[in-house]
């Protein structure tokens, strides 16, 4: 079994038409200057939301993105979790 091809986050975001090639270039330059991760640069610059970055990371890693804001948790189960793991309690 071969190693999966590594796809860069910036390429995923461009392919999904969330950012332009020019925006990617500018964000990569800002990343080099500031040492921040690409996703953080894009969020801090107001280009993308954290949710869009999370969706892009999921696509990059071949994972399914689930937005927990829209997930109905079983209250009986979540009540058994320590507060540190269940901040919505």
DAURDA-V120019 format. One record per residue. N is the residue number from 0. RES is the residue in one letter. SS is DSSP state (H for helix, E for strand, - for the rest). PHI is phi in whole degrees, -180 to 180 (none if undefined). Layout:
N,RES,SS,PHI ; N,RES,SS,PHI
This chain:
0,X,-,none ; 1,X,-,-83 ; 2,X,-,-71 ; 3,X,-,-67 ; 4,X,-,-67 ; 5,X,-,-82 ; 6,X,-,-108 ; 7,X,-,-75 ; 8,X,H,-57 ; 9,X,H,-57 ; 10,X,H,-66 ; 11,X,H,-64 ; 12,X,H,-67 ; 13,X,H,-68 ; 14,X,H,-61 ; 15,X,-,-84 ; 16,X,-,61 ; 17,X,-,-85 ; 18,X,-,-138 ; 19,X,-,-90 ; 20,X,H,-61 ; 21,X,H,-66 ; 22,X,H,-62 ; 23,X,H,-62 ; 24,X,H,-60 ; 25,X,H,-65 ; 26,X,H,-67 ; 27,X,H,-66 ; 28,X,H,-65 ; 29,X,H,-65 ; 30,X,H,-62 ; 31,X,H,-64 ; 32,X,H,-69 ; 33,X,H,-102 ; 34,X,-,75 ; 35,X,-,-86 ; 36,X,-,-72 ; 37,X,H,-57 ; 38,X,H,-59 ; 39,X,H,-65 ; 40,X,H,-60 ; 41,X,H,-64 ; 42,X,H,-72 ; 43,X,H,-61 ; 44,X,-,-83 ; 45,X,-,76 ; 46,X,-,-83 ; 47,X,-,-134 ; 48,X,-,-90 ; 49,X,H,-61 ; 50,X,H,-64 ; 51,X,H,-64 ; 52,X,H,-65 ; 53,X,H,-61 ; 54,X,H,-64 ; 55,X,H,-64 ; 56,X,H,-63 ; 57,X,H,-62 ; 58,X,H,-63 ; 59,X,H,-59 ; 60,X,H,-92 ; 61,X,-,72 ; 62,X,-,-110 ; 63,X,-,-84 ; 64,X,-,-91 ; 65,X,-,-124 ; 66,X,-,-85 ; 67,X,H,-70 ; 68,X,H,-63 ; 69,X,H,-107 ; 70,X,-,-104 ; 71,X,-,-87 ; 72,X,-,-82 ; 73,X,-,-73 ; 74,X,H,-61 ; 75,X,H,-65 ; 76,X,H,-72 ; 77,X,H,-66 ; 78,X,H,-67 ; 79,X,-,-84 ; 80,X,-,-79 ; 81,X,-,-62 ; 82,X,H,-56 ; 83,X,H,-64 ; 84,X,H,-97 ; 85,X,-,-135 ; 86,X,-,-64 ; 87,X,-,-81 ; 88,X,-,-68
